[in-house]
């Protein structure tokens, strides 16, 4: 039943909390990810709560649209492997775990910086996105998928490689206010969890990419 879909429940919860926090500065300051406050005051809950906050409508909309787009494929794979209840548990592990784990490198990098703040579900969204890419590396119609900001269709596995390279590069530059490390490590977490829970997905990924490259070369 749709209202029991964990992705839809997470979307509603994230949207509600994010919009409420825009008018409640106290909640925003209490829940935002601050490595310094985590280190100094032991406020470890911020690893999770920051994933339910967003800076504005664009930030919120982009994350939730990507999450909504790719979660059905991942959820169906987990449900096929573990049944509905087990699949939902695996899906929540992937998403919630991605939010938390993706901020660990950020914590160690900025734990002595009182001014650093970070928020958003990007780590969890990246985990779901890359689990989906692992399960379905080649578009079924052969034409690829369109993902902003790329203006042309691209195969999921190729987008994945470009996304990882870009996120890693931008994370080293630190030239903007985006936490690219959360994107990068969330993606890696998604791949590792998906492989751990559905090991055969690794061989399927290799086979699909090999067949695709053979057909175009």
C-alpha positions in Angstrom: 0.0 0.0 0.0 1.5 3.4 -1.0 1.2 5.0 2.5 3.3 2.2 3.9 6.1 2.9 1.4 9.1 3.8 3.5 10.5 6.2 0.8 7.2 8.2 0.8 7.2 8.3 4.6 10.8 9.5 4.7 10.0 12.1 2.0 7.0 13.5 4.0 9.0 13.5 7.2 12.0 15.2 5.7 9.9 17.8 3.9 7.9 18.6 7.0 10.9 18.9 9.3 12.9 20.9 6.8 10.1 23.5 6.2 9.3 23.7 9.9 13.0 24.4 10.7 13.1 27.3 8.3 10.8 29.2 10.6 12.3 27.7 13.8 15.9 28.8 14.2 16.3 27.1 17.5 15.5 23.7 15.9 17.8 24.4 13.0 20.7 25.2 15.3 20.0 22.2 17.5 19.8 19.7 14.7 22.3 20.9 12.1 25.6 19.0 11.7 28.3 20.8 13.6 31.4 18.6 14.0 32.8 21.0 16.6 29.8 20.7 18.9 29.7 16.9 18.3 33.3 16.8 19.4 33.1 19.2 22.3 29.6 18.3 23.7 29.1 14.8 22.5 26.0 15.7 20.5 26.3 12.6 18.3 22.6 12.8 17.3 23.5 15.5 14.9 24.9 12.9 12.5 21.2 11.8 12.0 19.1 14.9 12.6 21.0 17.0 10.1 19.8 14.6 7.3 16.3 15.9 7.9 17.2 19.5 7.4 17.7 21.4 4.1 18.8 24.9 3.3 16.0 25.9 1.0 13.3 24.6 -1.4 15.8 23.9 -4.2 18.0 21.9 -1.9 15.1 20.0 -0.5 13.4 19.4 -3.9 16.5 18.2 -5.6 17.3 15.7 -2.9 13.8 14.4 -2.5 13.1 14.1 -6.3 16.3 12.1 -6.7 15.4 9.9 -3.7 11.9 9.4 -5.0 13.2 8.5 -8.5 15.6 5.8 -7.5 14.2 4.3 -4.3 11.6 2.0 -6.0 14.2 0.1 -7.9 16.4 -0.4 -4.8 13.4 -1.3 -2.6 12.2 -3.9 -5.1 15.6 -5.6 -5.2 15.8 -5.8 -1.4 12.2 -7.0 -1.2 13.0 -9.7 -3.8 16.0 -10.9 -1.8 14.6 -10.6 1.8 10.8 -10.3 1.5 8.8 -7.1 2.1 9.7 -6.6 5.8 13.4 -7.6 5.3 13.5 -5.4 2.2 12.2 -2.4 4.1 14.8 -3.0 6.9 17.6 -3.2 4.3 16.4 0.0 2.6 16.3 1.9 5.9 19.8 0.6 6.7 21.0 1.9 3.4 19.4 5.3 3.6 19.8 6.2 7.3 23.2 4.6 7.4 24.2 6.6 4.4 23.2 9.9 6.1 25.3 9.0 9.2 28.3 7.3 7.7 28.8 9.9 4.9 29.4 12.6 7.6 32.1 10.7 9.4 35.0 12.1 7.2 33.4 15.6 7.5 33.5 15.2 11.2 37.2 14.4 11.4 38.1 17.1 8.9 36.1 19.9 10.7 35.9 18.9 14.3 38.1 21.8 15.4 36.3 24.4 13.3 33.5 26.1 15.3 32.1 27.9 12.2 31.5 24.8 10.1 27.9 23.6 9.5 26.4 21.0 7.2 22.9 19.8 6.5 20.9 17.7 4.0 20.1 14.2 3.1 22.6 14.0 0.3 24.6 11.1 1.9 21.5 8.9 2.1 20.3 9.9 -1.3 23.7 9.1 -2.8 23.6 5.7 -1.1 20.2 4.9 -2.7 21.3 6.3 -6.1 24.4 4.2 -6.2 22.7 1.1 -5.0 20.3 1.6 -7.9 23.2 2.0 -10.3 24.8 -1.2 -9.0 21.5 -3.1 -9.6 20.7 -1.5 -12.9 23.9 -0.1 -14.5 22.5 -0.1 -18.0 19.2 1.6 -19.0 16.6 -1.0 -20.1 15.9 0.9 -23.3 19.6 1.4 -24.1 19.1 5.1 -24.3 20.3 6.0 -20.8 18.9 8.3 -18.2 18.8 12.1 -17.9 20.1 13.5 -14.6 20.6 17.2 -13.9 22.7 19.0 -14.8 23.6 16.7 -17.8 21.5 17.7 -20.8 21.8 14.4 -22.6 20.9 10.8 -21.7 23.8 8.8 -20.1 24.1 5.2 -19.0 23.8 4.9 -15.2 27.2 3.2 -14.7 28.9 6.0 -16.7 27.1 8.7 -14.7 28.2 6.9 -11.5 31.9 7.0 -12.4 31.7 10.7 -13.4 29.8 11.5 -10.2 32.3 9.8 -8.0 35.2 11.5 -9.8 33.6 15.0 -9.6 32.6 14.6 -5.9 36.1 13.5 -5.0 37.7 16.3 -6.9 35.4 19.0 -5.5 35.8 17.6 -2.0 39.5 18.1 -2.2 39.2 21.7 -3.6 36.6 22.8 -0.9 35.7 25.7 -3.3 32.0 26.0 -2.5 29.5 25.5 0.3 28.5 22.0 -0.8 29.6 19.0 1.3 30.9 16.9 -1.6 32.5 14.5 0.8 29.0 13.5 1.9 28.1 12.8 -1.7 31.2 10.7 -2.3 31.2 8.6 0.9 27.4 8.2 0.8 27.8 6.7 -2.7 30.6 4.4 -1.6 28.5 3.3 1.4 25.6 2.6 -0.9 27.7 0.4 -3.1 29.2 -1.6 -0.2 25.9 -2.1 1.5 24.2 -3.2 -1.7 27.0 -5.6 -2.4 26.9 -7.0 1.1 23.2 -7.6 1.1 22.9 -8.7 -2.6 26.3 -10.1 -3.5 25.2 -11.4 -6.9 24.6 -7.8 -7.9 28.4 -7.4 -8.4 28.6 -10.0 -11.1 25.4 -8.8 -12.7 26.8 -5.3 -12.9 30.0 -6.5 -14.6 28.1 -8.6 -17.1 25.7 -5.8 -18.0 28.4 -3.3 -18.5 30.5 -5.8 -20.5 27.6 -6.6 -22.8 26.8 -2.9 -23.3 30.4 -2.0 -24.1 30.8 -4.9 -26.5 27.7 -3.8 -28.4 28.9 -0.3 -28.9 32.5 -0.9 -29.7 
